[in-house]
Amino acid sequence: MGGTPFVTVEGPIGVGKTSLAKAISEHFQFALLKEIVDENPFLGKFYDNIEEWSFQTEMFFLCNRYKQLGDINKHYISKEKPVVADYHIFKNLIFAQRTLNQQEYNKYLSIYEILTQDMPRPNVVIYLHASLDTLLERIAMRGREIEKNISPLYLKQLSIDYDEAITRFESQYPEVPVLRFSGDEIDFVKKEQDLDAIIGQLTETLSRRSVQR
């Protein structure tokens, strides 16, 4: 695990990853890495017809995240400049496993493993989770046109997939702290005390890592 703080915020669609990553960036003066979403030309079609457009959608995300993480490593992490990102690269496999058929997934996995073997990896993960009702409410509030046709069943299953993936991550990488927060219990956008609580736990975790090195 590298010494320069590289924090990632993860969780299902609508849980508030970008909002929290921005707040952390502003508080700690970390560089902010945001995933490309709206620029994906396949995403709207994907939500209309998952089976038809899943492979194109996932490949676009993978290639763009590969380029983003390469750039962030070159310009920030390798120069010991801290970074916070609103995604972790493992999310690609969560979506791919859910949406691709077996043949497509096998091809995708081969490409994923090649592209990610040298990528910088986070040393702290913040995992946000929430109930389906909360996720649907927040998706509706932000009003993205490309998300208007998201299936509640798809979103519910995605949340289950995320829970399973983060549990596997904790088992595979026990040296990486994972901070879990429930979007049903806290609202760090509207309540300053909730954001302060998250910042406090992250500060403690980063300090503890610094002492251990």
N, C-alpha and C positions, 0 to 999 in steps of 0.2 A: 504494500500500500504506500503510495507516494506521500511525500511530506506536504506538498502544497495543497491547501483545501480545494477539493473538487466536489461540490455538493450537488446532488440531483434530487429533484422533486418528482414523484411519480404517483399515479393513480388513474382511475378510469375517466372517461370523457365527462367534462363538466364539473369535476371535483374542485377545481381552483388551482391547478398546478402553476400556470403562468402568473396568476396574481400573487401567489406566495413567493415564487422565484423572484419576481420583481421587487417585492418587499424585502427579501433577504439581500438582494443585490444593493438596494438603496441603503439598508442598515449597515452592512459590513463593507460597502464599497467594493464588492466583488464584481468582476465582469459577468454579464448576463448572456447566456446562450439560450435562445428560444427556438423551438422546433418550427419548421416550415409546415404550415397547415393549409392556409388559404391559397397558396400558390400551387398546390397539387391539382392538376387539371382533371384528375380522375375521381376526386373525392365525392363530388356531388353525384356523379353517376354511380359510384360505389354504394352510397346510401340508398339509391333507388333500386339497384340490382347488384347485390353483394357477389353473387356467384359469377356474374359476367365480368365484373371489373376489379375483382380482388387482387389478382396477380399484378396488374399494372399499377394499382394503388400502392401495394406493399413495396414493389421495386422502386417506385419513385421516392417513397419515404426512406428506404434503406440507402439509396445512393446519395440523397441529400444529407442524411445524417452522417454518413461516412465522410462527406466533404466538410461538413460543419465541425465534426470532432477532430478531423485532421488539422483544420485551420486553428481551432481553439488550442490544440496541443502545441502547434508551432508558435503561435503568437502570445500565448498566455501561460499555460501550465509548464512548458519547458523553460520559461523565463521566471518561474516561481511566482506567477500572478494568480491569485485565487479566482475561481469560477463557480457560478451556480447555474445549473441548467434546469429547464422545465421538462426534461425527459431523460430517461436512461435507455441505452441502446437495446436492452433486453426486451423492451416493449414491442419491438418488431416481431419477435417470436410469439408473443401473446396473440397479436392480431393475426399473424400468418397461420398459426395452428388452428385458429378458429375459422378462418375464411377460405383457406386454400384446400383444394383436394390433395390427396396423398402424393400424387405425381408432381403437382406444382410445388407442394411443400418440400419435397426432397430436393428439387432443383433450387428452390429458394434457400434452403438450409445450407447447401454447398456454397452458394455465393456469400451468404451471411458469415459463415465461418472463415472464409478467405478474407473478407473485408474487415472483420472485427478483431482479428488476431493481434493486431498491433495498435488498436485504438486505446486512448487513455481511458482508465476506468475510475469511477467515482470512489471516494473514500468515506463519504457519508451519504446515506439515502434517507430522504423524508418521504414517507408513504402516507398519502391521503386517501381515505375511503369514506363512503357514504351510502345510505340506502338509495334504492331506485327512485323513490319519490323526491329526495333531495337532488339527485342528479338531474332528473327531468325538469325540476323547477329551475335549476341554475342554467341548464341548456336553453330553456325557454326565455329566461331573463336576458341572456346575452344575445339572443336573436340572430344567430348566424344562419344565413339562408341555406348553406350547404348541410346544416344539421337538422333541418326541419323534418326530414323524413326518417330520422333514426328510429329503428324499431325498439320499443321498450324491452321486448324479449331479448334482442341482441345486446342491449345495454346491460340488462340484468346478468346475462351469461358472461359478458365481458368483465363485470365486477367480480364474479366468482373466479374467473380466470386470473385476474390480477391478484386476488387473495392467495391463490395457489402458487402463483409465480413468485410473489414476494416471500412466501414461506420457504420455497425451494432456494431462493437467493440467500436467505439467512442461513440455511443449512450448508450451502456450497461455499459461502464467503463469510464465515463467522467473525472474521477480523474487521468487517465493514459494519459500523453501527447503522441500524435502521430505526428511525424515529417514526412512530405511528401516531396519526391523529385522525379523529372521526369528524367528518363534516356535518354529521347530525348533532354533535355536541358542541362544536365551536364554529364561529363565523369570524375568521381573521380579517375579512374585508370590512365588515361593519362594526366589529367590536375590537377596540385597540388592546384591551386586556388579553384577548385571545391571541392576537398576534404577538404580544409581549411574552406570553407563555411559550409560544413556539420558538421565538428568538432566544429566550432564556435557556431552553433545553439544547438548542443548537450551539449556543455559546459555550455551555458546559461541556458538550461533546467535543467540540473543537479544542477546548482547553485541555481536556483529558488526553486527547490524541497527541497534543503538543508535548505534554509531560512524558508520555510513554515512549516517544521517539528517542 
